[in-house]
Amino acid sequence: MKIDKLHALLVVISPRPTPTGQTNRIPHSSVPIVGETLLHHQIVYLRNQGITKLTLLTNSPPRMVEKSLSFAAEIGMKPRWFRLAEPCGISEALRSVLPLVYDELFVVLSGNTLFPCDLSILTKLHHAQRASATIALKFLAETSRYRTMVIDSHRRVT
C-alpha cells in the first residue's frame, strides 16, 4: 500500500458554545503557531508524509475552513469538507463519515494536537499485523489532562 493512497480524516471540532451562545476560546486548530494555524501545520505534515486525500470533518463555519481547504489544494492535495451538524467527539464524527470511506485505508487525526509519526511505518505495521485498526500512541509521564490506554505485551490495547 502506497502512502499516497491513504486517506486522511482530520477532525476539527469547535468548542461548544456557552448557554448564551458564546465561546470563550478559539478552536485549537485556529491557534497560531510560528505564524500559521495548527490546522495549517497539520495539512503540511500530512502532505509531507505523501498524503493527497484529505477530508476535513468539522462543525466550524465555512469561513473558518475555506482558507485551509484552498491551501491544501494549492499544495497538491484533494481536499473535501464534511460539515458536522453540531459539536461532537471524534467517535461521533467518524460515525458520520464512515459510509464515505468504508472501502479505503484511512488515518484519523485530531485537529486539537499535532502528533508527528511516520505514517508509512504505521501503515506497514497495520498490514503486517493484519489489523482491523491501528492506533499510534505516545507515552506521557504526566497524563492528568488526557485519557489513557493500557497495552499488553503484544502492543494491543486492552
C-alpha positions as CSV (number, residue, x, y, z in Angstrom):
1,M,0.0,0.0,0.0
2,K,1.5,3.3,-1.1
3,I,1.1,6.1,1.4
4,D,-0.3,8.4,-1.2
5,K,-3.4,6.1,-1.3
6,L,-4.0,6.7,2.4
7,H,-7.0,9.0,3.1
8,A,-6.6,11.4,6.0
9,L,-9.6,12.3,8.0
10,L,-8.8,15.4,10.1
11,V,-11.4,16.0,12.8
12,V,-11.7,19.7,13.8
13,I,-14.3,20.3,16.4
14,S,-15.0,23.9,17.5
15,P,-15.7,24.5,21.2
16,R,-19.3,24.1,22.4
17,P,-21.0,27.4,23.0
18,T,-21.9,28.6,26.4
19,P,-25.7,28.8,27.3
20,T,-25.6,32.4,26.0
21,G,-24.3,31.2,22.6
22,Q,-20.7,32.5,23.1
23,T,-17.5,30.5,23.2
24,N,-14.7,31.8,25.4
25,R,-11.9,30.4,23.4
26,I,-11.0,29.8,19.8
27,P,-10.7,26.3,18.4
28,H,-7.3,24.7,19.0
29,S,-6.9,24.3,15.2
30,S,-7.0,28.1,14.8
31,V,-4.3,28.8,17.4
32,P,-1.3,30.4,15.7
33,I,2.0,28.6,16.0
34,V,5.0,30.2,14.3
35,G,2.8,32.4,12.2
36,E,0.4,29.8,11.0
37,T,-2.6,28.0,12.5
38,L,-2.3,24.5,13.9
39,L,-4.6,23.3,11.1
40,H,-2.1,24.7,8.5
41,H,0.7,22.8,10.2
42,Q,-1.3,19.6,10.2
43,I,-2.0,19.9,6.5
44,V,1.7,20.5,5.7
45,Y,2.6,17.5,7.9
46,L,0.1,15.2,6.0
47,R,1.3,16.4,2.6
48,N,5.0,15.9,3.6
49,Q,4.0,12.3,4.5
50,G,2.8,11.8,1.0
51,I,-1.0,12.1,1.7
52,T,-3.0,13.6,-1.1
53,K,-6.6,12.7,0.0
54,L,-7.9,14.9,2.9
55,T,-11.4,15.1,4.4
56,L,-11.9,17.8,7.0
57,L,-14.6,16.8,9.5
58,T,-15.8,19.9,11.3
59,N,-18.6,21.8,12.8
60,S,-16.8,25.1,12.1
61,P,-18.4,27.7,9.8
62,P,-17.3,27.8,6.2
63,R,-15.3,31.0,6.7
64,M,-13.0,29.1,9.2
65,V,-12.1,26.2,6.8
66,E,-12.2,27.7,3.3
67,K,-8.6,29.1,3.6
68,S,-7.3,25.8,4.8
69,L,-9.0,23.8,2.1
70,S,-7.7,26.2,-0.6
71,F,-4.2,25.9,0.9
72,A,-4.4,22.0,0.8
73,A,-5.4,22.2,-2.9
74,E,-2.6,24.6,-3.7
75,I,0.0,22.1,-2.3
76,G,-1.4,19.1,-4.3
77,M,-4.0,17.6,-2.0
78,K,-7.5,16.7,-2.9
79,P,-9.4,18.2,0.0
80,R,-13.1,18.0,0.8
81,W,-15.1,19.1,3.7
82,F,-17.7,17.2,5.7
83,R,-19.8,19.5,7.8
84,L,-20.8,18.1,11.2
85,A,-24.2,19.2,12.4
86,E,-23.1,20.1,15.9
87,P,-20.1,19.8,18.3
88,C,-19.3,16.2,19.0
89,G,-16.5,13.9,19.8
90,I,-14.2,12.1,17.4
91,S,-16.1,8.8,17.5
92,E,-19.4,10.6,16.6
93,A,-17.6,12.5,13.8
94,L,-16.3,9.2,12.4
95,R,-19.7,7.5,12.5
96,S,-21.0,10.3,10.3
97,V,-18.4,9.8,7.6
98,L,-17.6,6.1,7.7
99,P,-20.0,5.2,4.9
100,L,-18.0,7.6,2.6
101,V,-14.6,5.8,3.3
102,Y,-15.6,2.3,4.3
103,D,-13.6,0.7,1.5
104,E,-10.4,2.8,1.9
105,L,-7.5,2.7,4.3
106,F,-7.6,5.9,6.3
107,V,-5.9,7.7,9.1
108,V,-7.7,9.8,11.6
109,L,-6.1,12.8,13.2
110,S,-7.4,15.1,15.9
111,G,-7.5,18.8,15.0
112,N,-6.5,19.7,18.6
113,T,-3.0,18.3,18.5
114,L,0.0,17.7,16.3
115,F,1.4,14.2,17.0
116,P,4.0,13.6,14.3
117,C,4.8,10.0,13.4
118,D,5.9,8.2,10.3
119,L,2.6,7.2,8.6
120,S,4.4,4.8,6.2
121,I,5.8,2.8,9.1
122,L,2.4,2.8,10.8
123,T,0.7,1.6,7.6
124,K,3.3,-1.2,7.1
125,L,2.8,-2.3,10.7
126,H,-1.0,-2.2,10.2
127,H,-0.7,-4.6,7.1
128,A,1.9,-6.8,8.7
129,Q,-0.3,-7.4,11.7
130,R,-3.4,-7.8,9.5
131,A,-5.1,-5.4,11.9
132,S,-8.6,-4.1,11.8
133,A,-7.4,-0.8,13.3
134,T,-4.0,0.6,14.3
135,I,-3.5,3.4,16.8
136,A,-0.4,5.5,17.2
137,L,0.1,6.2,20.9
138,K,2.5,8.4,22.6
139,F,4.0,7.7,26.1
140,L,3.4,10.6,28.5
141,A,4.7,10.6,32.1
142,E,2.0,13.1,33.1
143,T,-1.4,12.1,31.9
144,S,-3.8,14.0,34.1
145,R,-5.0,16.1,31.1
146,Y,-5.7,13.1,28.9
147,R,-7.5,9.8,28.8
148,T,-5.1,6.8,29.0
149,M,-4.9,3.5,27.2
150,V,-3.4,0.3,28.5
151,I,-1.5,-2.0,26.2
152,D,-0.4,-5.6,26.7
153,S,2.9,-7.3,25.9
154,H,1.8,-7.7,22.2
155,R,1.2,-4.0,21.9
156,R,-2.6,-4.4,21.8
157,V,-5.0,-2.1,23.5
158,T,-6.6,-3.9,26.4
